[in-house]
Amino acid sequence: MKQSQNSMTETTFLILLSLVKEKHGYGVIKEIEERTQGRVTIAAGTLYTAFDILKKKQWIEETSKSEGRRKNYRLTLAGKNALKEERRRLEENLHLYDQIIGGN
């Protein structure tokens, strides 16, 4: 099976979703933990490694410094398009699941 070039991990998907509104790294960590009710927790080192990768892909951009040394990040248009593509891919997988196992 050919995998989409832009398919992403759950962590990447959640990071991008959290950056629809500009925020700093700690804000991303807290939002993901809250929205997943603690199911997904991201360490700071993991997050900043992901930020570097996502900046290279031009899916996020650094916008400004907030309190003290904290940098703010936000989703770019390319990042929004990547999220839309991932949503489409997830929907296709759910459709396959429903076809094979059933919709309940």
DRENPA-3360 file (N, C-alpha, C; in nm, 2 decimals, always signed):
BEGIN
1 = MKQSQNSM = +0.08/-0.12/+0.00/+0.00/+0.00/+0.00/+0.09/+0.12/+0.00 ~ +0.06/+0.21/-0.09/+0.14/+0.34/-0.09/+0.09/+0.43/+0.02 ~ +0.18/+0.48/+0.10/+0.15/+0.57/+0.20/+0.16/+0.72/+0.15 ~ +0.06/+0.80/+0.19/+0.07/+0.94/+0.15/+0.19/+1.00/+0.21 ~ +0.25/+1.09/+0.13/+0.37/+1.16/+0.17/+0.35/+1.24/+0.29 ~ +0.23/+1.29/+0.31/+0.20/+1.38/+0.42/+0.12/+1.32/+0.54 ~ +0.11/+1.18/+0.54/+0.04/+1.12/+0.65/+0.13/+1.15/+0.78 ~ +0.06/+1.17/+0.89/+0.13/+1.21/+1.01/+0.09/+1.13/+1.13;
9 = TETTFLIL = +0.18/+1.14/+1.23/+0.15/+1.07/+1.35/+0.04/+1.15/+1.43 ~ -0.02/+1.08/+1.53/-0.12/+1.15/+1.61/-0.06/+1.27/+1.68 ~ +0.06/+1.26/+1.73/+0.12/+1.37/+1.79/+0.13/+1.49/+1.70 ~ +0.18/+1.47/+1.58/+0.19/+1.58/+1.48/+0.05/+1.64/+1.46 ~ -0.05/+1.55/+1.44/-0.18/+1.60/+1.41/-0.23/+1.69/+1.53 ~ -0.21/+1.65/+1.65/-0.25/+1.72/+1.77/-0.18/+1.85/+1.78 ~ -0.05/+1.85/+1.75/+0.03/+1.97/+1.76/-0.02/+2.08/+1.66 ~ -0.04/+2.03/+1.54/-0.10/+2.12/+1.43/-0.23/+2.18/+1.47;
17 = LSLVKEKH = -0.32/+2.09/+1.52/-0.45/+2.14/+1.56/-0.44/+2.24/+1.67 ~ -0.35/+2.22/+1.77/-0.34/+2.32/+1.88/-0.28/+2.45/+1.83 ~ -0.22/+2.45/+1.72/-0.16/+2.58/+1.67/-0.25/+2.66/+1.57 ~ -0.38/+2.61/+1.56/-0.48/+2.69/+1.48/-0.48/+2.83/+1.54 ~ -0.47/+2.84/+1.68/-0.46/+2.97/+1.74/-0.31/+2.98/+1.79 ~ -0.25/+3.09/+1.77/-0.11/+3.11/+1.81/-0.09/+3.08/+1.96 ~ +0.02/+3.01/+1.99/+0.06/+2.99/+2.13/+0.20/+2.95/+2.14 ~ +0.25/+2.94/+2.26/+0.39/+2.90/+2.29/+0.39/+2.75/+2.32;
25 = GYGVIKEI = +0.51/+2.70/+2.32/+0.52/+2.55/+2.34/+0.45/+2.50/+2.46 ~ +0.47/+2.56/+2.58/+0.40/+2.51/+2.70/+0.25/+2.51/+2.68 ~ +0.20/+2.61/+2.61/+0.05/+2.62/+2.58/+0.01/+2.50/+2.49 ~ +0.09/+2.46/+2.40/+0.06/+2.35/+2.31/+0.06/+2.22/+2.40 ~ +0.16/+2.20/+2.48/+0.16/+2.08/+2.57/+0.04/+2.07/+2.66 ~ +0.00/+2.18/+2.72/-0.12/+2.18/+2.81/-0.25/+2.16/+2.73 ~ -0.26/+2.22/+2.62/-0.38/+2.21/+2.54/-0.40/+2.06/+2.50 ~ -0.30/+2.00/+2.45/-0.31/+1.86/+2.40/-0.34/+1.77/+2.52;
33 = EERTQGRV = -0.28/+1.79/+2.63/-0.31/+1.71/+2.75/-0.45/+1.73/+2.79 ~ -0.50/+1.85/+2.79/-0.64/+1.88/+2.83/-0.74/+1.82/+2.73 ~ -0.72/+1.85/+2.60/-0.81/+1.80/+2.50/-0.82/+1.65/+2.49 ~ -0.71/+1.58/+2.52/-0.71/+1.44/+2.52/-0.74/+1.37/+2.65 ~ -0.77/+1.46/+2.75/-0.80/+1.41/+2.89/-0.68/+1.33/+2.95 ~ -0.56/+1.38/+2.91/-0.44/+1.31/+2.97/-0.40/+1.19/+2.89 ~ -0.47/+1.15/+2.79/-0.43/+1.03/+2.71/-0.30/+1.05/+2.64 ~ -0.28/+1.18/+2.59/-0.16/+1.21/+2.52/-0.08/+1.32/+2.60;
41 = TIAAGTLY = +0.04/+1.29/+2.63/+0.13/+1.39/+2.70/+0.25/+1.40/+2.61 ~ +0.30/+1.52/+2.60/+0.42/+1.54/+2.51/+0.53/+1.61/+2.60 ~ +0.64/+1.55/+2.60/+0.76/+1.61/+2.67/+0.81/+1.73/+2.59 ~ +0.87/+1.83/+2.66/+0.92/+1.95/+2.59/+1.02/+1.92/+2.48 ~ +1.11/+1.82/+2.51/+1.21/+1.79/+2.41/+1.15/+1.73/+2.28 ~ +1.05/+1.65/+2.30/+0.97/+1.60/+2.18/+0.90/+1.71/+2.11 ~ +0.84/+1.80/+2.18/+0.77/+1.91/+2.12/+0.86/+2.00/+2.03 ~ +0.97/+2.03/+2.09/+1.06/+2.13/+2.02/+1.13/+2.06/+1.90;
49 = TAFDILKK = +1.15/+1.93/+1.91/+1.20/+1.85/+1.79/+1.10/+1.85/+1.68 ~ +0.97/+1.83/+1.72/+0.86/+1.84/+1.63/+0.85/+1.97/+1.57 ~ +0.86/+2.08/+1.65/+0.85/+2.22/+1.60/+0.96/+2.24/+1.49 ~ +1.08/+2.19/+1.51/+1.19/+2.20/+1.41/+1.15/+2.14/+1.28 ~ +1.09/+2.02/+1.29/+1.05/+1.94/+1.17/+0.94/+2.02/+1.10 ~ +0.84/+2.06/+1.18/+0.72/+2.13/+1.12/+0.76/+2.26/+1.06 ~ +0.85/+2.33/+1.11/+0.90/+2.46/+1.05/+0.97/+2.43/+0.92 ~ +1.05/+2.32/+0.91/+1.12/+2.29/+0.79/+1.01/+2.25/+0.68;
57 = KQWIEETS = +0.90/+2.19/+0.72/+0.80/+2.15/+0.62/+0.71/+2.28/+0.59 ~ +0.74/+2.38/+0.66/+0.66/+2.51/+0.65/+0.51/+2.49/+0.69 ~ +0.49/+2.40/+0.78/+0.35/+2.38/+0.83/+0.32/+2.47/+0.95 ~ +0.43/+2.52/+1.02/+0.41/+2.62/+1.13/+0.52/+2.72/+1.11 ~ +0.49/+2.84/+1.18/+0.59/+2.94/+1.17/+0.60/+3.01/+1.31 ~ +0.72/+3.06/+1.34/+0.74/+3.13/+1.46/+0.69/+3.27/+1.44 ~ +0.61/+3.32/+1.53/+0.55/+3.45/+1.51/+0.61/+3.57/+1.59 ~ +0.63/+3.54/+1.72/+0.68/+3.65/+1.81/+0.72/+3.59/+1.94;
65 = KSEGRRKN = +0.78/+3.67/+2.02/+0.81/+3.62/+2.16/+0.70/+3.67/+2.25 ~ +0.66/+3.58/+2.34/+0.56/+3.62/+2.44/+0.63/+3.65/+2.57 ~ +0.57/+3.60/+2.68/+0.63/+3.63/+2.81/+0.78/+3.58/+2.81 ~ +0.87/+3.67/+2.85/+1.01/+3.64/+2.86/+1.07/+3.58/+2.73 ~ +1.13/+3.46/+2.74/+1.19/+3.40/+2.62/+1.10/+3.32/+2.54 ~ +0.98/+3.30/+2.58/+0.89/+3.21/+2.51/+0.86/+3.26/+2.37 ~ +0.87/+3.16/+2.27/+0.84/+3.20/+2.13/+0.69/+3.15/+2.10 ~ +0.62/+3.22/+2.03/+0.49/+3.18/+1.98/+0.50/+3.12/+1.84;
73 = YRLTLAGK = +0.41/+3.03/+1.82/+0.40/+2.96/+1.69/+0.26/+2.96/+1.64 ~ +0.24/+2.95/+1.51/+0.11/+2.93/+1.46/+0.11/+2.85/+1.33 ~ +0.00/+2.79/+1.30/-0.02/+2.71/+1.18/-0.01/+2.80/+1.05 ~ +0.05/+2.75/+0.95/+0.06/+2.82/+0.82/-0.05/+2.77/+0.73 ~ -0.07/+2.83/+0.61/-0.16/+2.78/+0.51/-0.13/+2.63/+0.47 ~ +0.00/+2.61/+0.46/+0.05/+2.47/+0.42/+0.01/+2.38/+0.53 ~ +0.02/+2.42/+0.66/-0.01/+2.34/+0.77/-0.16/+2.31/+0.77 ~ -0.24/+2.41/+0.74/-0.39/+2.39/+0.74/-0.42/+2.29/+0.63;
81 = NALKEERR = -0.35/+2.30/+0.51/-0.38/+2.20/+0.41/-0.33/+2.06/+0.44 ~ -0.22/+2.05/+0.52/-0.18/+1.92/+0.57/-0.28/+1.86/+0.66 ~ -0.34/+1.94/+0.75/-0.45/+1.89/+0.84/-0.57/+1.84/+0.76 ~ -0.61/+1.92/+0.66/-0.72/+1.88/+0.57/-0.69/+1.75/+0.51 ~ -0.57/+1.73/+0.46/-0.53/+1.60/+0.39/-0.54/+1.49/+0.49 ~ -0.49/+1.51/+0.61/-0.49/+1.41/+0.71/-0.63/+1.37/+0.75 ~ -0.72/+1.47/+0.76/-0.86/+1.45/+0.79/-0.92/+1.36/+0.68 ~ -0.89/+1.39/+0.56/-0.94/+1.31/+0.45/-0.89/+1.16/+0.46;
89 = RLEENLHL = -0.76/+1.15/+0.49/-0.70/+1.01/+0.50/-0.77/+0.94/+0.62 ~ -0.79/+1.00/+0.73/-0.86/+0.94/+0.84/-1.00/+0.90/+0.81 ~ -1.07/+0.98/+0.73/-1.21/+0.95/+0.69/-1.21/+0.83/+0.60 ~ -1.11/+0.82/+0.51/-1.10/+0.70/+0.42/-1.08/+0.58/+0.50 ~ -0.99/+0.58/+0.61/-0.97/+0.47/+0.69/-1.09/+0.43/+0.77 ~ -1.17/+0.53/+0.82/-1.29/+0.50/+0.89/-1.39/+0.43/+0.80 ~ -1.40/+0.48/+0.68/-1.49/+0.42/+0.58/-1.45/+0.27/+0.55 ~ -1.32/+0.25/+0.54/-1.28/+0.11/+0.52/-1.31/+0.02/+0.64;
97 = YDQIIGGN = -1.29/+0.07/+0.76/-1.33/+0.00/+0.88/-1.48/-0.03/+0.88 ~ -1.56/+0.07/+0.85/-1.71/+0.04/+0.84/-1.74/-0.06/+0.74 ~ -1.68/-0.06/+0.62/-1.70/-0.16/+0.52/-1.67/-0.30/+0.57 ~ -1.56/-0.31/+0.64/-1.51/-0.44/+0.68/-1.57/-0.49/+0.80 ~ -1.58/-0.41/+0.90/-1.63/-0.46/+1.04/-1.77/-0.42/+1.06 ~ -1.81/-0.31/+1.00/-1.95/-0.26/+1.03/-1.94/-0.13/+1.10 ~ -2.05/-0.05/+1.08/-2.05/+0.09/+1.13/-2.08/+0.10/+1.28 ~ -2.10/-0.01/+1.35/-2.14/+0.01/+1.49/-2.02/-0.01/+1.58;
% end
